[in-house]
Amino acid sequence: MNLRPMRIICCLLLFLAVSFSANAQINRLKVFEPDSTETGFRVVRIKDVKLKYLTRSAKLTDPRTVLNRVKPLKRWYKRFVPHSFWDKKNAFGLNINEVSFVNWNAGGDNSVSALASADFERNYKFRYLNWKNEAKLRYGLNAQEGRKLRKTDDQIRLSSTIGFRKDTITNWYYSVKANFNTQFSNGFKYPDRETPISRFMAPGYLFVGIGTSYIPQNEKFNLYISPATLKSTFVLDETLSSQGAFGVDEGENVFLELGFLITNTWEKEILKNVLMNHRINLYTDYVRSFGNVDVDWEMTFNLKVNEYMNAMIGTHVIFDDDIKFDEVVAEDGTITDPGISKIQFKQILGVGLRYAF
């Protein structure tokens, strides 16, 4: 059988198939029209198509604002306030005690006592630094039937302590502390109202020292120990200064001492709505009378009735070797007996108002 004609037929069929395929590709490219030479343009609006079925995650919003549906805010949202490392406290109090008699067979005198107080604190604490500032003010008066107004309490107390610790784990700080104490008005030994036994800045006490403080975390406890504290006693009244009152030399206004100081403050809620405040200062001088300790101890209990009313029970004990009692003065004005030191004790009980913010 001759295969040559068969080969020729196969080649013709293959050529026709390739030609048909090329023509098909060329015809497919003709669907792309050339770019338009028109300068204008047309806006084509796409018709919104409402979906028949919505998915759960679809959120439909309307960008249009309908004014008749807008309502004013009834509550202003709090703005973001950055965290502050300052702890602030302001407290004002007024305690009143009153006794009144009408046809009382057992007898007695009507009396009213008032004690006003103000406490301020500004404390800063962050990592290695602790800075505590306090200001305590007290003033009390008593009015009793048949006698003039008398003072019952008088105190100005300022304190500042700054401490630095080496890491954030320890509760011990290297500290520098300053205390200042004095009073507002003249003090008298009643019923004598002519000769003051104390005045503003007579005496005045200033303690400045360096030491260490123990301040536990999340507790209002502070123990300060200073092996080097300078105590300055001020008597700025000439009459008291000439008498050598409060330990100063006669005619001098300032007396300096260097000694050892321990201070402790503690505030704790011992029972529900019963807050205890404890403060004690112990000081001894190195040069004149080492081992003879001056004591200033104050303890108060605040019994909270509600947000604004409270009751207070407190005691205050002072012993200072430089403050003498029972002084004996001769007729010519010379002091024959300088007197002795005694324990000073004060007790406070009152019910009144207290506002803190």
C-alpha positions as CSV (number, residue, x, y, z in Angstrom):
1,M,0.0,0.0,0.0
2,N,1.3,3.4,-0.9
3,L,1.5,5.7,2.1
4,R,2.5,8.9,0.4
5,P,-1.1,10.1,-0.5
6,M,-2.1,9.5,3.1
7,R,0.7,11.7,4.5
8,I,-0.3,14.5,2.1
9,I,-3.9,14.3,3.3
10,C,-2.8,14.4,7.0
11,C,-0.6,17.5,6.4
12,L,-3.5,19.3,4.7
13,L,-5.8,18.6,7.6
14,L,-3.2,19.8,10.1
15,F,-2.7,23.1,8.2
16,L,-6.5,23.7,8.1
17,A,-6.8,23.2,11.9
18,V,-4.0,25.6,12.7
19,S,-5.4,28.3,10.3
20,F,-8.9,28.0,12.0
21,S,-7.4,28.3,15.4
22,A,-5.4,31.5,14.5
23,N,-8.5,33.1,12.9
24,A,-10.4,32.3,16.1
25,Q,-7.9,34.2,18.3
26,I,-7.8,37.2,16.0
27,N,-11.6,37.4,16.0
28,R,-11.6,37.2,19.9
29,L,-9.3,40.3,20.1
30,K,-11.7,42.3,18.0
31,V,-14.1,42.6,20.9
32,F,-11.9,45.4,22.5
33,E,-12.9,48.7,20.9
34,P,-10.3,51.5,20.4
35,D,-10.2,54.4,23.0
36,S,-12.8,57.1,22.5
37,T,-11.7,60.5,21.2
38,E,-14.7,62.3,22.8
39,T,-13.7,65.1,25.4
40,G,-17.0,64.9,27.4
41,F,-17.8,62.4,30.1
42,R,-21.0,60.7,31.4
43,V,-22.1,60.0,34.9
44,V,-23.4,56.6,35.4
45,R,-25.5,56.1,38.6
46,I,-25.5,52.7,40.0
47,K,-28.9,51.7,41.2
48,D,-29.0,50.7,44.9
49,V,-29.9,47.0,45.3
50,K,-31.7,46.1,48.5
51,L,-30.4,42.9,49.9
52,K,-33.0,40.3,50.6
53,Y,-31.1,38.5,53.2
54,L,-28.6,40.2,55.6
55,T,-25.8,38.4,57.4
56,R,-25.5,38.7,61.1
57,S,-22.2,40.6,60.9
58,A,-23.6,43.3,58.5
59,K,-23.9,46.8,60.0
60,L,-26.1,49.2,58.0
61,T,-25.3,52.9,58.6
62,D,-27.0,56.0,57.3
63,P,-24.5,58.8,56.7
64,R,-27.3,61.4,56.7
65,T,-28.0,63.3,59.9
66,V,-31.6,63.8,60.8
67,L,-31.8,66.9,63.0
68,N,-35.2,66.2,64.5
69,R,-33.8,63.0,66.0
70,V,-30.8,64.6,67.7
71,K,-31.1,65.0,71.5
72,P,-28.8,66.9,73.9
73,L,-26.6,64.9,76.4
74,K,-28.3,64.5,79.7
75,R,-25.0,63.4,81.4
76,W,-21.6,64.6,80.7
77,Y,-19.1,61.9,80.4
78,K,-16.0,62.2,82.6
79,R,-12.9,63.3,80.8
80,F,-9.8,61.2,81.0
81,V,-7.7,62.2,84.1
82,P,-4.1,61.1,84.1
83,H,-2.9,59.3,87.2
84,S,-1.4,61.5,89.9
85,F,1.1,60.3,92.4
86,W,0.0,63.0,94.9
87,D,-2.4,62.0,97.7
88,K,-4.4,64.9,99.1
89,K,-6.5,65.3,102.2
90,N,-8.4,68.3,103.6
91,A,-10.5,68.0,106.7
92,F,-12.4,70.6,108.8
93,G,-14.0,69.9,112.1
94,L,-16.1,71.7,114.8
95,N,-16.9,70.0,118.1
96,I,-19.3,71.6,120.6
97,N,-20.0,70.7,124.2
98,E,-22.9,72.4,126.0
99,V,-24.3,72.1,129.5
100,S,-27.5,74.1,130.5
101,F,-29.4,74.2,133.8
102,V,-32.9,75.5,134.5
103,N,-34.0,75.4,138.2
104,W,-31.5,72.6,138.8
105,N,-31.6,71.8,142.5
106,A,-28.1,70.2,142.5
107,G,-26.6,73.4,141.2
108,G,-24.2,74.1,138.3
109,D,-23.2,76.8,135.8
110,N,-24.2,76.9,132.2
111,S,-21.3,76.4,129.8
112,V,-20.5,76.1,126.1
113,S,-17.2,74.8,124.7
114,A,-16.1,74.8,121.0
115,L,-13.1,73.3,119.3
116,A,-12.3,74.0,115.7
117,S,-9.7,72.0,113.8
118,A,-8.2,71.9,110.3
119,D,-6.0,69.1,108.9
120,F,-4.2,69.2,105.6
121,E,-2.0,66.6,103.9
122,R,-0.1,66.5,100.7
123,N,1.8,63.3,100.1
124,Y,3.8,62.2,97.1
125,K,4.9,58.6,96.5
126,F,6.5,57.1,93.4
127,R,9.0,54.3,93.2
128,Y,12.0,55.5,95.1
129,L,10.7,58.8,96.5
130,N,8.3,59.5,99.4
131,W,7.4,63.0,100.4
132,K,4.9,63.6,103.2
133,N,3.6,67.1,104.3
134,E,1.2,67.7,107.1
135,A,-0.4,70.8,108.7
136,K,-2.6,70.5,111.8
137,L,-4.4,73.5,113.4
138,R,-6.4,73.6,116.6
139,Y,-8.2,76.3,118.6
140,G,-10.7,75.9,121.4
141,L,-12.7,78.3,123.6
142,N,-14.9,77.9,126.6
143,A,-17.7,80.2,127.8
144,Q,-19.0,79.6,131.3
145,E,-21.7,81.5,133.2
146,G,-20.2,84.0,135.6
147,R,-16.7,84.2,134.1
148,K,-15.0,85.5,131.0
149,L,-14.1,83.6,127.8
150,R,-11.2,81.2,128.3
151,K,-8.9,79.3,125.8
152,T,-9.0,75.5,126.0
153,D,-6.8,74.5,123.1
154,D,-4.2,76.2,120.8
155,Q,-1.9,74.4,118.4
156,I,0.0,75.0,115.1
157,R,1.9,71.9,113.9
158,L,3.7,71.7,110.6
159,S,5.7,68.7,109.4
160,S,7.5,67.7,106.3
161,T,9.5,64.5,105.6
162,I,11.2,63.5,102.4
163,G,12.7,60.0,101.9
164,F,14.6,58.1,99.3
165,R,15.1,54.3,99.0
166,K,17.6,52.4,96.9
167,D,15.0,50.0,95.4
168,T,11.3,49.3,95.2
169,I,11.4,46.3,97.5
170,T,12.7,47.7,100.8
171,N,10.5,49.7,103.1
172,W,13.4,51.7,104.6
173,Y,14.1,55.2,103.4
174,Y,17.0,57.6,103.9
175,S,15.0,60.6,105.2
176,V,15.2,64.3,106.1
177,K,12.6,65.6,108.5
178,A,11.4,69.1,109.7
179,N,8.8,69.8,112.4
180,F,7.5,73.1,113.6
181,N,5.2,73.8,116.6
182,T,3.8,76.9,118.1
183,Q,0.5,78.5,119.1
184,F,-1.9,81.2,117.8
185,S,-2.6,83.5,120.8
186,N,-1.5,84.3,124.4
187,G,-1.8,81.7,127.1
188,F,-2.7,82.6,130.7
189,K,-2.7,80.9,134.1
190,Y,-6.3,81.6,134.9
191,P,-7.8,83.6,136.6
192,D,-4.8,85.9,135.9
193,R,-5.4,87.6,132.6
194,E,-2.7,90.2,132.8
195,T,0.5,88.2,132.6
196,P,0.8,85.8,129.6
197,I,2.8,82.7,130.3
198,S,3.1,81.9,126.5
199,R,2.6,83.7,123.2
200,F,2.9,83.1,119.5
201,M,6.5,82.0,118.9
202,A,7.1,82.0,122.6
203,P,7.7,79.1,122.6
204,G,8.2,77.9,119.1
205,Y,10.0,74.6,118.4
206,L,11.8,73.7,115.1
207,F,13.3,70.2,114.6
208,V,15.5,69.5,111.6
209,G,17.4,66.2,111.2
210,I,18.5,63.4,109.0
211,G,17.9,59.7,109.6
212,T,16.0,56.7,108.3
213,S,12.2,56.0,108.0
214,Y,10.3,52.7,107.9
215,I,7.2,53.1,105.8
216,P,5.4,49.8,104.9
217,Q,3.4,49.4,101.7
218,N,-0.4,50.2,101.9
219,E,-0.3,51.1,105.6
220,K,-0.5,54.5,107.2
221,F,2.5,53.8,109.5
222,N,5.7,55.8,109.7
223,L,8.6,55.3,112.0
224,Y,11.4,57.9,111.8
225,I,14.8,57.5,113.6
226,S,17.3,60.3,113.6
227,P,20.6,60.2,115.4
228,A,21.3,63.8,114.4
229,T,18.5,66.3,115.0
230,L,18.9,70.0,115.7
231,K,16.2,71.4,118.1
232,S,15.7,75.1,118.1
233,T,13.6,76.7,120.8
234,F,12.3,80.3,120.0
235,V,11.1,82.7,122.7
236,L,10.5,86.0,120.7
237,D,8.7,87.7,123.6
238,E,11.0,90.0,125.5
239,T,9.3,89.6,128.9
240,L,9.4,85.8,128.7
241,S,12.9,85.9,127.3
242,S,14.2,88.0,130.1
243,Q,12.8,85.4,132.6
244,G,14.7,82.6,130.8
245,A,11.4,80.8,130.1
246,F,11.3,77.5,128.2
247,G,15.0,76.8,128.6
248,V,16.6,79.8,126.9
249,D,19.2,81.9,128.6
250,E,18.0,85.1,130.2
251,G,17.7,87.8,127.5
252,E,18.2,85.3,124.6
253,N,15.6,84.5,122.0
254,V,16.9,81.2,120.6
255,F,18.3,78.1,122.3
256,L,19.9,75.3,120.2
257,E,20.3,71.6,121.1
258,L,21.6,68.6,119.2
259,G,20.1,65.2,120.0
260,F,18.5,62.0,119.1
261,L,14.8,61.9,117.8
262,I,12.3,59.1,117.3
263,T,8.9,59.9,115.7
264,N,6.1,57.5,115.1
265,T,2.7,58.1,113.5
266,W,0.1,55.4,112.9
267,E,-3.5,55.6,111.5
268,K,-5.7,52.5,111.6
269,E,-9.3,51.6,111.7
270,I,-9.4,49.3,114.7
271,L,-13.2,48.8,114.5
272,K,-15.9,49.6,112.0
273,N,-16.2,53.4,111.9
274,V,-13.6,53.8,114.7
275,L,-10.4,55.4,113.5
276,M,-7.3,55.6,115.7
277,N,-4.6,58.3,115.2
278,H,-1.4,57.9,117.1
279,R,1.6,60.2,117.2
280,I,4.6,60.3,119.5
281,N,7.9,62.2,119.6
282,L,10.8,61.2,121.8
283,Y,13.9,63.5,122.0
284,T,17.0,63.6,124.1
285,D,19.8,66.1,124.0
286,Y,23.5,64.9,123.7
287,V,25.2,67.8,125.5
288,R,23.1,69.1,128.4
289,S,21.1,66.1,129.6
290,F,21.6,62.9,127.6
291,G,19.0,60.3,128.7
292,N,16.5,62.8,129.9
293,V,13.8,62.3,127.3
294,D,11.2,64.9,126.2
295,V,7.9,63.2,125.4
296,D,5.1,64.5,123.1
297,W,2.4,61.8,122.8
298,E,-1.0,62.3,121.3
299,M,-3.7,59.7,120.8
300,T,-7.2,60.3,119.4
301,F,-10.1,58.1,118.4
302,N,-12.6,59.3,115.8
303,L,-16.0,57.6,116.0
304,K,-17.8,58.2,112.7
305,V,-21.6,58.5,112.9
306,N,-22.2,59.4,109.3
307,E,-20.5,61.3,106.5
308,Y,-20.5,64.6,108.3
309,M,-21.0,63.8,112.1
310,N,-18.5,62.2,114.4
311,A,-17.4,61.9,118.0
312,M,-13.8,62.3,119.2
313,I,-12.0,61.1,122.2
314,G,-8.4,62.1,122.7
315,T,-5.5,62.5,125.1
316,H,-2.3,64.5,124.9
317,V,0.7,64.0,127.2
318,I,3.8,66.4,127.2
319,F,6.9,66.2,129.3
320,D,9.7,68.8,128.7
321,D,12.5,69.2,131.1
322,D,12.9,72.9,130.0
323,I,9.3,73.8,131.1
324,K,9.2,74.5,134.8
325,F,6.3,74.8,137.2
326,D,5.8,76.2,140.8
327,E,8.5,78.9,140.3
328,V,9.2,81.0,143.4
329,V,9.9,84.7,142.9
330,A,11.2,87.0,145.8
331,E,9.8,90.4,146.4
332,D,12.7,92.1,144.6
333,G,12.0,90.0,141.5
334,T,14.8,87.5,141.8
335,I,13.9,83.8,141.3
336,T,14.7,81.9,144.5
337,D,13.3,78.5,143.2
338,P,13.2,77.8,139.4
339,G,10.5,75.1,139.9
340,I,10.4,71.6,138.7
341,S,9.3,69.8,135.5
342,K,5.9,68.2,135.5
343,I,3.8,66.0,133.2
344,Q,1.3,68.0,131.2
345,F,-1.9,66.1,130.4
346,K,-4.9,67.1,128.4
347,Q,-8.1,65.1,127.7
348,I,-10.6,65.9,124.9
349,L,-14.2,64.6,124.4
350,G,-16.5,66.1,121.9
351,V,-19.3,65.5,119.3
352,G,-19.5,67.7,116.2
353,L,-19.2,68.0,112.5
354,R,-16.3,67.0,110.3
355,Y,-16.0,67.5,106.5
356,A,-13.3,65.9,104.5
357,F,-12.4,66.2,100.8
